[in-house]
């Protein structure tokens, strides 16, 4: 684990320096002379619970357990072995690779294995005909525990529900975690709040097995000199079996707590890609060359999936649908249908002109027909043009210390379709009907007498039969430069990319009968620069070389406009444990700004404070609380080489970008890190008094604002309506800038002369460390929070963190032998 917090071990669970068996560590101190009751022992927390009669009346020491969180993890181990055999002659070659990876995770009872085999070859069957083929089979098996994004919620069976901020006096590892009567979870805060992580490791998890085949067959026939026909067909297919289980006695999930459930999800995926194209090349003159291509493409994707969920286990530890009493079809969270098929036809062409090997012009065009779009809109054409120009060759000059200068530029348009079956209304079978308040009933209804009445419900998203294809236009210019015999290289690019008719859902009034409407919306622009600079600062005759490589990227992502009548698009964050923060897209503003609750300020920016309690006054309307888009990213790679040795270090820097962190909010609010250890003082929040009724500053007799002088305890500062739990969202948004030592590696390659009398032609040994160090100064110091924790991947929900699992530091040894 790379980034666990620095925990305080001075105070135990409770509130306002009083011991209580609660989740926050704001209780009495462990040692020292203070004006509070000094505790030496406390009642055993199992007292009075069914199955633990022998612990009634037993007391345990009241002290800190500094490693109670760290011991929830273990040192993971990964082994990766592979062997490759290749052989070939003048007209044919063949090769095969066998590999096996085994990973024991840093979370107990997690494992990932991957076995793969690939074989391929090529042959020149005649002077006109050549053939190549490749086949790859991969089998992966994964066992894990329920964890990850959103893991800190109540009624959550996750192994990390409340785990990262365990009470500092909680001896999780020295206490029973399972009730001997019903086998359910037992935890310090009692049932109904969160599961004991040790129970979750064993009784709430998932399994996934995947068999994948990928193959490509390519044939080429030369019709005449300069003209050839090619055909390539590829298959990518896999079957995936997923199973998630939560055994009886869990606090979750919130929909069916305690009864136990099994959810099975099977997927069969197949993608076929076919390409038939003609190639032509010719010298049109002594200075002008032509390369031309025209072709046809077919892509067909089929997905067949089904999911079932069973409730109410019969036997505690048999995780099978047949071991449950109530099995029903399960509607996937993303609402995707059980069977999907999409087909895309395309024709394309390309012309490439070369002039004297120093100027090139490329022209291309493609037209696609997509089955996922309406008939009137399923055909769309997109062209491109690009050019490059080598200045030194064009001018026939060879200046000293300037080796190469090339200018390039281009414009391209790309079209895109959408997922299948988004055009027409869809009804779901066996949905869940919830009346407000209780009860909850499930379709189909079964009235007295046992007769089943079928029931269907519409999805919450209104489909759109008039969708248009998405289109992206990109303009790009750049240059490549080499100086001083290759000691300096520069690659610089400026781009302006504009996407319009993006396909997404927008919120609509509930009176429409739907929550959201699928439509084409607006225009998004991305403008930025990418620079890569390579320098060799030092190189000598003894073979010592120092190379540096620096990359710089800066991107500005702006919502230029939205669909007519739409003022903003909100992307729901999908978890109540991220406060009320959502991503929002507004015209003229950067993409994906964070919208959340804020506290009131006056016209001078002073916080308004409630005189009666010294706490902040919440604004009635949300506001923008952050921008997740970074200002820039820099990467530094330094490589030192000498006589077979190579030392390489990778350093990454991100400047700017905001992140809403539920992890940091919870750590501070629960009082478990050293950031909140200095608490035996009273605090005054800077600001002026405000009226919670009028939401305006309070003025004295002279008409002046009154500075806040009401003191609050540190416990209130972080747990009241102030700066952490129960506070406004804005106080959980942090600057996500970081500097990180991404990787350090040391390798050694044996000289060939040492291998002359062996069957080996090469051998090398490498030592590697990844994620070795980082600093993120925008976060509270002792939370030790890594802004790069997994959020939502490449989605529209950037900048929102729902208590993801900690990041990992890895060390590795690699041996490579050639023969």
Secondary structure by P-SEA (a helix, b strand, c coil): cccccccccccccccccccccccccccccccccccccccccccccccccccccccccbbbbbccccccccccccbbbbbbbbbbbbbbccccccccccbbbbbbccccccbbbbbbccccccccccccbbbbbbbbbbbbbbbbcccccccccccccccccccccccccccccccccccccccccccccccccccccccccccccbbbbbbbbbbbbbbbbbccccbbbbbbbbbbbbbbbbbbbbccccccccccccccbbbbbbbbbbbbbbbbbbbbbbcccccbbbbbbbbbbbbbbbbbbbbbbbccccccccccccccccccccccccccccbbbbbbbbccbbbbbbccccbbbbbbbbbbbbccccccccbbbbbbcccccccccccccccccccbbbbbcccbbbbbbbbccccbbbbbcbbbbbcccccccccccccccbbbbbbbbbccbbbbcbbbbbbbbbbbbbbbbbcccccbbbbbbbbbbbbccbbbbbbccccccccccbbbbbbbbbbbbbbbbbbccccccccbbbbbbbbbbbbbbbcccccccccbbbbbccccccccbbbbbbcccccccbbbbbbbbcccbbbbbcccccbbbbbccccccccccccbbbbbbbbbbcccbbbbbbbbbbcbbbbbcaaaaaaaaaccccccccccbbbbccbbbbbccccbbbbcccccccccccccccccccccccccccccccccccccccccccbbbbbbbccccccccccccbbbbbbbbccccccccccccccccccccccccccccccccccccbbbbbbbbbbbbcc
